[in-house]
Amino acid sequence: MTCNSITRRQFALQAAGLVAASTAALPAWAAAQTEIRMLWWGAEDRARRTNEAVALFEQAYPDTSVGTEYMGWDDYWTRLATQVAGGNAPDLMQMDYRYMFEYAGRGAIMPLDQFLGKELKIEDFGAVNLQSCSVDGKLYGANVGVNAFGTINDPALWQQAGLAPPGAGMDWDSFTQACMDFTKSAPSGISATADASGSENLFEIWLRQRGRTLYTDAGELGYGPEDAAQWFAYWADMREAGACVRPDVQALYKNTIETSPLVTKKAASDFAWSNQFVGYQGLYQAPLTITPAPELSGGPSGQYLKPSQMLSISARSKHPEVAAELANFLVRDPRGALILGVERGVPAAQEIRDKLRPTLDPSSAQVVEFISQIGTDAGPLPPAPPQGAGENNTTLMRISQEVGFGARSPEEAGEKLVKDATRNIARG
């Protein structure tokens, strides 16, 4: 979906009453000398917030016009890869941690160190946040926010079934039993949980709880066929017990909030990043809660805090300084950052957090509290994904569906996942 920056600019200027007398004869946008483009993934609420902040940026920088475009997660990476390959990449792009290393390694995004202290005033983000957006000691992204992976619940549905919703400290066995109990007395047509066997993020937490990782420091897979088989077997048992949604229901999920089994009222719980919680609540009429993912009894939580997203600049941008100014406006300038709120994650700058806190709605306040809760048990950031790793999320989802529909056993799926994931990395 493309948003018309001209209409947005006119609206913003008219609303603010800032059309200068010297340019009264012409629309403000007609005087724009610099045009840049910004691309991101996300739902409608993110688009609304981003376009509102961009409009304010255009108001503050009247010689700049920003064309904006957004889409869902899966479509985004296809679109971005096509534009990069065609030499038409957006000046400013939303970047994910797992893809940053790949795009930096291919020379598709530029180091941002040259802008630090100038257009990009994010030194106060701290060493950890800056390092989490760096590759080989060079900064490639401006951290939009911090997030963690968790469980999103409709507590009212769990209460209707006579049960407490999943909460902090619940282990996997207890989660299974709770979901099975839910099935016995659940409202018609609603399962306890989504089938998360295709979720790479939850699979990663599962692995970390067992001393494994998705990838090693050497850029290889950090797990083997047996580990993956156990993961697929867990969810196969959940399906057999009726404790999660049916395969045909889960297959309708397209990596968007709108198609989540929770949002479509097919499940009482689902799994997502904390920054997505605001989007979930925006599409859901009843109050939701967010809690940590299930744990391995007696083991580590597997949780970590990561940059939810970052803003990166195309290596072929003709106006990288302007793109850096826009990035700074969105992540560090209170005028833009307060509009974005916590929908992309909890801001890295303490000043922005302090300014946000009194303005937070209940959903946003829950996210901040969740991040504080996770932070006490969080482990280190996982090893960086190697080039080619971006395809492995799609690979896991595809193979999980094959298991769900009975085309592969968990053991066969474990072998297949390791084989295909290894090949994706080798081709990277």
SVG drawing of the C-alpha trace seen along z (x, -y; Angstrom):
<svg xmlns="http://www.w3.org/2000/svg" viewBox="-20 -36 55 76">
<polyline fill="none" stroke="black" stroke-width="0.4" points="0.0,0.0 1.4,-3.4 0.6,-6.5 0.4,-9.8 3.0,-12.1 1.5,-15.2 -1.9,-14.7 -0.2,-14.0 1.9,-17.1 -1.0,-19.4 -3.0,-18.0 -0.2,-18.5 0.6,-22.0 -3.0,-23.2 -3.7,-21.7 -0.7,-23.4 -1.3,-26.7 2.3,-26.8 2.1,-27.8 4.5,-30.7 3.4,-33.9 6.3,-33.7 5.0,-30.4 1.3,-31.2 0.8,-31.1 2.0,-27.5 1.3,-24.3 4.2,-23.7 5.0,-20.4 5.7,-22.1 8.8,-23.6 10.2,-20.3 13.8,-19.9 14.7,-16.5 12.6,-13.4 13.4,-10.2 11.5,-6.9 10.8,-4.9 9.6,-1.3 8.5,0.8 6.4,3.9 3.5,3.8 -0.2,3.4 -2.5,0.5 -1.8,-1.0 2.0,-1.1 1.2,-2.8 -1.0,-5.4 1.7,-6.2 4.5,-6.3 2.8,-8.5 1.8,-10.9 5.4,-11.1 6.7,-11.5 4.2,-14.3 5.6,-16.1 9.1,-15.5 8.1,-17.0 6.7,-20.0 10.0,-20.5 12.0,-20.0 9.8,-21.7 12.4,-21.1 12.0,-17.3 9.3,-15.0 9.0,-11.5 7.2,-8.7 6.1,-5.9 5.0,-2.4 4.3,0.6 3.1,4.2 3.0,7.5 6.2,9.3 6.3,11.9 5.6,9.5 8.0,7.0 11.1,9.1 10.2,10.1 9.5,6.5 12.7,5.2 14.9,7.9 13.4,7.1 14.0,3.4 17.5,3.9 18.3,6.2 16.8,3.6 18.8,0.7 15.7,-0.9 15.9,-0.4 14.2,-2.8 16.4,-5.4 15.3,-4.4 14.1,-0.8 12.9,1.1 15.4,3.8 15.2,7.0 18.1,8.3 18.2,11.6 18.4,9.9 20.8,7.1 23.9,9.3 22.8,10.5 22.0,7.1 25.2,5.6 27.3,8.5 25.9,7.9 26.7,4.2 23.0,3.3 22.9,1.0 25.6,-1.5 27.4,-1.9 25.9,-4.8 29.0,-5.7 29.6,-8.7 26.3,-10.2 26.7,-9.6 26.7,-12.9 25.5,-14.8 22.3,-13.7 22.0,-10.7 22.2,-11.6 21.7,-8.2 24.9,-7.9 22.9,-7.7 21.3,-4.5 24.2,-2.8 26.9,-0.4 24.6,2.7 21.9,1.2 24.5,-0.1 26.3,3.2 23.1,5.1 22.7,3.1 26.2,3.5 28.1,5.9 31.9,6.3 32.1,3.2 30.2,1.0 26.7,-0.4 24.1,0.5 20.8,-0.4 19.2,-2.9 17.4,-0.8 13.7,-1.7 12.9,0.2 13.7,3.2 11.4,6.2 11.1,9.8 9.1,12.8 6.1,13.9 2.6,15.3 -0.5,13.2 -3.7,14.3 -7.4,13.6 -7.8,14.1 -11.6,13.9 -11.7,17.0 -9.5,18.9 -11.7,17.9 -14.8,19.1 -13.1,22.5 -12.5,22.3 -8.8,21.9 -6.1,19.2 -4.4,18.1 -0.7,19.1 1.6,17.0 5.1,16.4 7.0,19.5 4.7,22.0 6.7,24.9 6.0,26.7 4.3,29.7 2.0,27.4 1.2,25.5 0.3,28.7 -2.0,29.8 -3.6,26.4 -4.3,26.4 -5.8,30.0 -8.0,28.9 -9.1,25.9 -10.3,28.2 -12.6,30.0 -14.7,26.9 -13.8,24.3 -16.3,22.2 -17.3,23.8 -14.8,23.5 -12.0,22.0 -8.8,23.9 -6.4,23.1 -3.5,21.9 -2.2,21.4 0.0,24.1 3.4,22.5 5.5,25.3 6.2,23.0 7.4,20.1 11.2,19.7 11.2,17.2 9.5,19.7 11.6,22.5 14.7,20.4 13.6,20.0 12.9,23.7 16.4,24.4 18.1,21.8 16.3,23.5 18.1,26.7 21.5,25.3 21.2,25.0 21.0,22.0 19.6,21.4 23.1,20.5 26.6,20.8 29.2,18.0 30.7,19.7 27.5,19.2 26.4,22.8 23.2,24.4 23.3,24.6 20.9,27.6 20.6,31.0 17.8,33.3 17.0,34.7 16.4,31.3 14.1,30.3 12.3,33.7 11.6,33.1 10.1,29.7 7.9,31.1 6.9,34.0 5.8,31.7 3.3,29.9 2.2,33.2 1.2,34.4 -0.6,31.1 -2.6,31.5 -3.4,35.1 -4.8,34.0 -6.8,31.2 -4.8,28.7 -4.0,26.4 -5.8,25.3 -6.2,27.7 -3.6,27.6 -6.1,26.1 -6.8,23.2 -3.1,22.6 -2.4,22.7 -4.5,19.5 -1.9,17.6 0.2,15.4 2.7,13.9 0.5,10.9 -1.3,9.9 -4.6,9.8 -4.4,13.6 -3.3,14.7 -5.6,17.5 -6.0,15.3 -7.2,12.3 -9.5,14.5 -11.0,15.9 -9.8,19.5 -7.5,19.6 -7.3,18.1 -3.5,17.7 -0.8,17.0 2.9,16.1 4.4,12.8 7.0,10.2 6.1,7.7 6.1,4.7 3.3,6.5 1.1,6.5 -0.3,3.0 -1.2,4.1 -3.0,7.2 -4.9,5.2 -5.9,2.7 -7.6,5.5 -9.1,7.2 -12.2,6.1 -11.5,7.8 -8.5,7.0 -5.4,9.1 -2.4,9.9 1.2,10.7 3.3,13.1 6.7,14.9 6.8,18.0 6.6,21.4 9.9,22.5 11.9,25.7 11.4,26.9 14.6,26.1 16.3,24.6 17.0,21.1 14.2,18.9 15.7,18.8 14.6,15.2 16.7,12.3 16.1,8.6 16.7,7.7 16.3,4.7 12.7,5.1 13.5,3.4 16.0,0.9 16.1,-1.7 18.8,-1.2 19.9,-3.4 20.4,-2.0 23.9,-2.0 22.7,-3.5 20.7,-6.3 21.3,-9.7 20.4,-11.5 21.8,-9.5 22.1,-12.5 18.4,-13.3 17.5,-9.6 19.6,-9.7 17.8,-12.9 14.5,-11.1 15.7,-8.0 16.8,-10.3 13.5,-12.1 11.7,-8.7 13.9,-7.1 15.4,-9.9 13.6,-13.2 10.6,-13.3 8.5,-14.9 8.6,-11.7 9.4,-9.0 6.5,-9.9 4.1,-9.3 5.6,-5.9 5.2,-5.0 6.0,-1.4 4.4,0.2 7.8,1.0 9.3,1.8 10.3,-0.1 12.5,-3.0 16.2,-2.7 16.7,-6.3 15.9,-6.8 14.7,-10.4 12.0,-9.0 11.0,-6.4 10.5,-8.9 8.5,-11.2 6.4,-8.3 5.5,-6.8 2.8,-9.3 1.2,-9.1 0.9,-5.3 -2.4,-3.6 -2.9,-0.3 -1.7,1.8 1.5,-0.1 2.1,-0.1 1.8,3.7 4.6,3.9 6.9,1.7 6.1,3.9 6.7,7.1 10.1,5.9 11.0,5.0 10.0,8.5 11.9,10.3 15.0,8.2 15.6,9.8 15.9,13.3 17.2,12.4 20.2,14.1 22.7,12.7 21.8,11.9 22.1,15.1 24.9,15.4 24.3,13.4 22.3,15.2 24.5,15.9 23.8,14.9 20.9,17.0 19.4,17.5 16.4,15.2 14.9,18.0 14.9,20.4 11.8,18.9 9.8,19.7 11.4,23.2 10.4,24.0 6.8,22.8 6.5,25.0 7.9,28.1 5.7,27.6 2.7,27.6 3.8,30.8 3.9,32.4 0.6,30.9 -1.1,32.4 0.5,35.8 2.9,35.6 6.0,36.1 6.7,37.6 8.4,35.4 11.6,37.4 11.5,36.9 10.7,33.2 13.7,32.8 16.1,34.3 14.4,32.2 14.7,28.9 18.3,29.3 19.1,30.3 17.1,27.4 18.3,24.8 21.9,25.8 21.4,25.5 19.9,22.0 23.0,20.9 25.4,22.4 23.6,20.5 23.7,17.3"/>
</svg>
